Amino acid sequence: MAKKKGDQKSKNYFEIFAAKVTKASGSTPVFVTAFLIVLTWGLSGPIFDYSETWQLVINTGTTIITFLMVFLIQKSQNKDSLAIQLKLNELVACSEYASNRLIDIEDMTEEEMEVIKKYYKKLGDLSKKAQNLHQSHSLDEAEEKHEEKIKRNKKKDKGDAKKPAAK
């Protein structure tokens, strides 16, 4: 079933709106504004004789804002989480030594993850048995890997230069 263009546009508008509101809500000016509203409300207590209506104003306002913000923040957090998962999947997929079982691990059951966790715990234990940090990784090793990547990219660039340009 094909999606309508209008549905896609409204999703994009909501996504943009959620991202902007989430970003703004974490800003200093918005915090200062919220603080001033609460301060003003608190200072106005004697004027309204600390009535039930006076209390209801802040309770209703904060409840509504909190209720709506939960959904906006969750929307932004879901998008950020998906982006991080995709980046991690790319790193796992392109690494020669990484297990492809880790791609989309977030979709596994907790029991399946526990099996994989045991593997990495064992790997960590083996690493701890090494005499010192330099035995498991060293600056020399980092430099060697960096040089290997540069050489690989140069070979790749030369190979790409030899290919005829697509028309």
PALUMMI-805859 format. One line per 4 residues: number of its first residue (from 1); their letters; for each residue x, y, z of N, C-alpha, C. Coordinates in Angstrom, 3 decimals. Layout:
<rs>
NUM	A	X:Y:Z:X:Y:Z:X:Y:Z  ...
</rs>
This chain:
<rs>
1	MAKK	0.850:-1.179:0.000:0.000:0.000:0.000:0.892:1.238:0.000  0.711:2.087:-0.983:1.543:3.290:-1.125:1.114:4.363:-0.139  2.101:5.049:0.423:1.799:6.137:1.358:1.520:7.406:0.578  0.613:8.204:1.104:0.281:9.475:0.465:1.361:10.487:0.774
5	KGDQ	1.576:11.414:-0.155:2.588:12.454:0.054:2.249:13.319:1.251  0.989:13.605:1.462:0.566:14.435:2.589:0.926:13.802:3.925  0.759:12.460:4.016:1.106:11.754:5.251:2.595:11.885:5.527  3.413:11.759:4.487:4.868:11.857:4.638:5.276:13.262:5.057
9	KSKN	4.641:14.278:4.461:4.966:15.664:4.817:4.616:15.946:6.269  3.443:15.474:6.723:3.051:15.725:8.107:3.997:15.021:9.071  4.510:13.847:8.695:5.491:13.161:9.534:6.771:13.982:9.611  7.187:14.522:8.475:8.402:15.337:8.467:8.215:16.604:9.287
13	YFEI	7.057:17.228:9.201:6.800:18.434:9.981:6.840:18.121:11.471  6.237:17.007:11.860:6.252:16.627:13.273:7.669:16.321:13.738  8.421:15.636:12.903:9.809:15.309:13.239:10.630:16.585:13.437  10.473:17.530:12.532:11.192:18.806:12.626:10.739:19.564:13.877
17	FAAK	9.418:19.601:14.085:8.866:20.279:15.266:9.404:19.653:16.556  9.379:18.319:16.627:9.846:17.615:17.830:11.319:17.898:18.088  12.124:17.887:17.040:13.558:18.141:17.197:13.811:19.564:17.696  13.081:20.534:17.123:13.273:21.937:17.532:12.822:22.173:18.972
21	VTKA	11.666:21.633:19.337:11.157:21.817:20.697:12.077:21.132:21.704  12.528:19.932:21.379:13.428:19.209:22.278:14.729:19.978:22.479  15.261:20.493:21.392:16.508:21.266:21.499:16.280:22.551:22.298  15.199:23.231:22.004:14.904:24.494:22.699:14.638:24.263:24.178
25	SGST	13.948:23.173:24.502:13.587:22.934:25.901:14.811:22.699:26.777  15.915:22.314:26.170:17.143:22.121:26.926:18.033:23.345:26.946  17.539:24.455:26.435:18.367:25.661:26.349:18.265:26.498:27.622  19.258:27.338:27.824:19.287:28.220:28.991:18.112:29.196:29.013
29	PVFV	17.787:29.873:27.894:16.655:30.812:27.945:15.329:30.160:28.349  15.086:28.952:27.878:13.831:28.279:28.233:13.843:27.907:29.714  14.980:27.450:30.218:15.068:27.151:31.642:14.839:28.396:32.484  15.475:29.490:32.109:15.326:30.751:32.855:13.861:31.200:32.821
33	TAFL	13.228:31.077:31.658:11.809:31.446:31.543:10.949:30.589:32.463  11.178:29.288:32.459:10.406:28.393:33.323:10.643:28.728:34.793  11.897:29.000:35.133:12.237:29.358:36.514:11.513:30.645:36.929  11.511:31.629:36.022:10.842:32.903:36.332:9.329:32.726:36.487
37	IVLT	8.755:31.842:35.693:7.314:31.573:35.812:7.020:30.973:37.186  7.828:29.993:37.588:7.624:29.363:38.896:7.870:30.374:40.022  8.892:31.196:39.871:9.195:32.217:40.882:8.040:33.215:41.005  7.539:33.664:39.853:6.408:34.601:39.842:5.189:33.959:40.493
41	WGLS	4.935:32.716:40.156:3.809:31.997:40.754:3.992:31.921:42.275  5.187:31.570:42.721:5.452:31.456:44.155:5.281:32.779:44.878  5.790:33.847:44.266:5.683:35.169:44.890:4.253:35.702:44.894  3.450:35.200:43.958:2.053:35.667:43.895:1.157:34.933:44.888
45	GPIF	1.701:33.956:45.587:0.915:33.199:46.569:0.213:34.060:47.587  0.915:34.991:48.243:0.226:35.833:49.242:-0.883:36.685:48.632  -0.687:37.118:47.390:-1.706:37.947:46.721:-3.002:37.150:46.558  -2.873:35.870:46.206:-4.049:35.018:45.993:-4.389:34.195:47.237
49	DYSE	-3.755:34.546:48.355:-4.017:33.904:49.640:-3.800:32.381:49.564  -2.845:31.980:48.752:-2.486:30.555:48.586:-3.724:29.687:48.361  -4.613:30.177:47.535:-5.886:29.494:47.302:-5.701:28.212:46.494  -6.770:27.429:46.452:-6.754:26.200:45.655:-6.602:26.533:44.170
53	TWQL	-7.222:27.605:43.730:-7.112:28.023:42.327:-5.672:28.388:42.006  -5.021:29.090:42.922:-3.610:29.468:42.746:-2.744:28.216:42.587  -2.987:27.199:43.394:-2.247:25.946:43.305:-2.594:25.189:42.027  -3.868:25.232:41.650:-4.333:24.521:40.468:-3.674:25.049:39.196
57	VINT	-3.419:26.352:39.156:-2.798:26.968:37.972:-1.449:26.318:37.680  -0.569:26.233:38.661:0.767:25.675:38.420:0.689:24.165:38.199  -0.185:23.493:38.958:-0.311:22.042:38.794:-0.804:21.678:37.397  -1.809:22.374:36.924:-2.356:22.090:35.591:-1.331:22.413:34.511
61	GTTI	-0.721:23.582:34.623:0.276:23.983:33.614:1.443:23.016:33.517  2.001:22.656:34.659:3.157:21.747:34.625:2.761:20.345:34.175  1.579:19.898:34.541:1.128:18.569:34.110:0.961:18.510:32.600  0.344:19.512:32.024:0.135:19.541:30.567:1.476:19.592:29.833
65	ITFL	2.353:20.471:30.278:3.662:20.600:29.625:4.451:19.300:29.741  4.462:18.712:30.929:5.182:17.449:31.126:4.616:16.351:30.239  3.297:16.245:30.198:2.642:15.221:29.385:3.045:15.342:27.914  2.996:16.542:27.376:3.341:16.742:25.964:4.841:16.551:25.703
69	MVFL	5.670:17.022:26.628:7.117:16.919:26.445:7.593:15.475:26.448  6.934:14.613:27.205:7.321:13.196:27.219:7.297:12.640:25.800  6.262:12.936:25.046:6.124:12.396:23.692:7.118:13.045:22.722  7.311:14.343:22.855:8.260:15.032:21.971:9.689:14.553:22.214
73	IQKS	10.066:14.438:23.470:11.416:13.983:23.789:11.604:12.535:23.353  10.595:11.702:23.554:10.701:10.296:23.145:10.864:10.184:21.634  10.152:11.004:20.881:10.273:11.007:19.420:11.708:11.334:19.017  12.265:12.386:19.593:13.640:12.769:19.268:14.629:11.703:19.723
77	QNKD	14.384:11.124:20.883:15.287:10.102:21.409:15.247:8.846:20.533  14.074:8.481:20.050:13.961:7.323:19.154:14.773:7.537:17.883  14.688:8.742:17.326:15.437:9.045:16.102:16.945:9.000:16.368  17.379:9.609:17.475:18.801:9.592:17.825:19.289:8.170:18.062
81	SLAI	18.490:7.380:18.747:18.849:5.994:19.035:18.988:5.196:17.739  18.069:5.397:16.814:18.135:4.708:15.526:19.396:5.103:14.764  19.723:6.391:14.781:20.930:6.861:14.095:22.184:6.221:14.697  22.242:6.143:16.005:23.398:5.522:16.668:23.475:4.041:16.312
85	QLKL	22.336:3.349:16.334:22.332:1.927:15.988:22.804:1.703:14.559  22.362:2.556:13.639:22.786:2.409:12.243:24.285:2.653:12.092  24.814:3.637:12.812:26.253:3.902:12.763:27.037:2.722:13.332  26.568:2.180:14.436:27.245:1.029:15.025:27.164:-0.181:14.097
89	NELV	26.003:-0.382:13.474:25.864:-1.480:12.517:26.852:-1.339:11.366  27.044:-0.109:10.903:28.001:0.136:9.821:29.417:-0.212:10.275  29.773:0.177:11.485:31.112:-0.126:11.994:31.325:-1.633:12.123  30.315:-2.339:12.619:30.424:-3.789:12.743:30.519:-4.422:11.350
93	ACSE	29.674:-3.973:10.437:29.633:-4.564:9.099:30.940:-4.355:8.337  31.588:-3.222:8.542:32.798:-2.944:7.769:34.068:-3.462:8.438  33.963:-3.885:9.698:35.141:-4.385:10.401:35.375:-5.837:10.050  36.575:-6.125:9.631:36.938:-7.477:9.207:36.831:-8.474:10.358
97	YASN	37.116:-8.034:11.571:37.177:-8.954:12.700:35.937:-8.944:13.586  35.022:-8.020:13.363:33.816:-7.947:14.194:32.804:-9.001:13.752  32.047:-9.499:14.711:31.028:-10.497:14.422:29.774:-9.820:13.874  29.296:-10.313:12.748:28.063:-9.773:12.167:26.843:-10.102:13.021
101	RLID	27.004:-10.991:14.009:25.901:-11.288:14.920:25.502:-10.061:15.725  26.417:-9.096:15.821:26.116:-7.899:16.600:25.262:-6.897:15.839  25.139:-7.073:14.542:24.281:-6.179:13.763:22.845:-6.441:14.191  22.142:-5.385:14.496:20.748:-5.454:14.960:20.595:-6.244:16.252
105	IEDM	21.621:-6.208:17.112:21.550:-6.912:18.396:20.402:-6.388:19.245  20.011:-5.129:19.031:18.924:-4.554:19.823:17.597:-5.274:19.589  17.505:-6.069:18.516:16.288:-6.819:18.232:16.301:-8.213:18.861  17.422:-8.600:19.479:17.523:-9.918:20.114:16.788:-9.912:21.447
109	TEEE	16.496:-11.115:21.924:15.909:-11.235:23.255:17.015:-11.025:24.287  16.600:-10.788:25.508:17.573:-10.593:26.579:18.409:-11.859:26.790  17.788:-13.030:26.653:18.521:-14.297:26.790:19.607:-14.422:25.734  19.283:-14.057:24.489:20.277:-14.116:23.412:21.433:-13.163:23.682
113	MEVI	21.100:-11.980:24.211:22.147:-11.012:24.534:23.044:-11.512:25.663  22.465:-12.228:26.621:23.253:-12.767:27.735:24.295:-13.759:27.229  23.959:-14.551:26.213:24.919:-15.495:25.632:26.106:-14.728:25.042  25.803:-13.676:24.296:26.862:-12.864:23.685:27.657:-12.134:24.767
117	KKYY	26.975:-11.682:25.805:27.647:-10.995:26.912:28.687:-11.918:27.560  28.354:-13.193:27.718:29.292:-14.158:28.306:30.558:-14.255:27.461  30.389:-14.227:26.139:31.541:-14.270:25.237:32.454:-13.066:25.485  31.861:-11.871:25.565:32.671:-10.667:25.751:33.250:-10.587:27.167
121	KKLG	32.542:-11.154:28.134:33.102:-11.210:29.489:34.349:-12.084:29.479  34.267:-13.217:28.806:35.423:-14.119:28.697:36.572:-13.408:27.986  36.265:-12.686:26.937:37.281:-11.930:26.202:37.925:-10.878:27.102  37.093:-10.200:27.901:37.615:-9.217:28.848:38.506:-9.850:29.902
125	DLSK	38.090:-11.024:30.388:38.907:-11.740:31.379:40.263:-12.116:30.793  40.266:-12.576:29.543:41.528:-12.925:28.890:42.419:-11.694:28.746  41.805:-10.563:28.432:42.563:-9.321:28.280:43.169:-8.890:29.610  42.423:-9.092:30.716:42.927:-8.726:32.040:44.124:-9.578:32.445
129	KAQN	44.192:-10.798:31.912:45.311:-11.678:32.248:46.623:-11.186:31.645  46.505:-10.326:30.625:47.719:-9.766:30.019:48.470:-8.995:31.096  49.787:-8.949:31.010:50.599:-8.341:32.064:50.368:-6.850:32.200  50.196:-6.150:31.089:49.975:-4.711:31.189:49.178:-4.205:29.997
133	LHQS	48.812:-2.961:30.058:47.994:-2.347:29.010:48.688:-2.404:27.654  49.993:-2.235:27.626:50.725:-2.200:26.361:50.737:-3.558:25.660  50.486:-4.633:26.414:50.469:-5.940:25.786:49.205:-6.141:24.949  48.081:-5.589:25.402:46.849:-5.785:24.645:46.714:-4.762:23.518
137	HSLD	47.122:-3.529:23.773:47.105:-2.477:22.755:48.279:-1.550:23.024  48.825:-1.002:21.963:49.934:-0.068:22.154:49.806:1.079:21.172  50.563:2.121:21.433:50.585:3.248:20.498:51.186:2.815:19.172  52.184:1.942:19.229:52.775:1.434:17.987:51.733:0.703:17.147
141	EAEE	50.907:-0.095:17.812:49.853:-0.825:17.110:48.871:0.158:16.461  48.533:1.211:17.170:47.614:2.222:16.634:48.219:2.888:15.402  49.521:3.213:15.473:50.190:3.836:14.328:50.235:2.881:13.139  50.504:1.596:13.403:50.546:0.608:12.322:49.183:0.496:11.634
145	KHEE	48.127:0.432:12.442:46.780:0.334:11.863:46.433:1.578:11.053  46.864:2.736:11.543:46.620:3.980:10.829:47.332:3.955:9.470  48.572:3.525:9.468:49.339:3.435:8.217:48.690:2.447:7.248  48.203:1.317:7.762:47.527:0.329:6.910:46.300:0.951:6.241
149	KIKR	45.535:1.717:6.996:44.344:2.362:6.437:44.725:3.354:5.343  45.782:4.129:5.574:46.224:5.104:4.569:46.633:4.381:3.295  47.404:3.313:3.423:47.836:2.547:2.249:46.639:1.963:1.510  45.695:1.398:2.258:44.507:0.814:1.647:43.708:1.868:0.893
153	NKKK	43.557:3.055:1.476:42.798:4.124:0.829:43.506:4.637:-0.414  44.838:4.695:-0.377:45.592:5.128:-1.561:45.403:4.134:-2.696  45.455:2.836:-2.393:45.239:1.802:-3.416:43.832:1.918:-3.981  42.871:2.140:-3.082:41.482:2.266:-3.513:41.306:3.491:-4.406
157	DKGD	41.926:4.614:-4.019:41.826:5.833:-4.820:42.461:5.648:-6.188  43.581:4.944:-6.258:44.229:4.670:-7.549:43.338:3.793:-8.405  42.710:2.799:-7.802:41.800:1.917:-8.534:40.606:2.668:-9.071  40.085:3.606:-8.279:38.943:4.413:-8.713:39.335:5.356:-9.846
161	AKKP	40.574:5.841:-9.808:41.039:6.793:-10.840:41.180:6.093:-12.200  41.494:4.804:-12.179:41.667:4.048:-13.423:40.338:3.724:-14.086  39.254:3.684:-13.299:37.934:3.344:-13.856:37.429:4.519:-14.676  36.786:4.235:-15.817:36.214:5.345:-16.613:35.045:5.981:-15.861
165	AAK	34.918:7.264:-16.003:33.847:8.014:-15.343:32.510:7.615:-15.912  31.497:7.491:-15.067:30.143:7.125:-15.514:29.515:8.346:-16.189  28.772:8.068:-17.250:28.114:9.148:-17.973:26.701:9.288:-17.574
</rs>
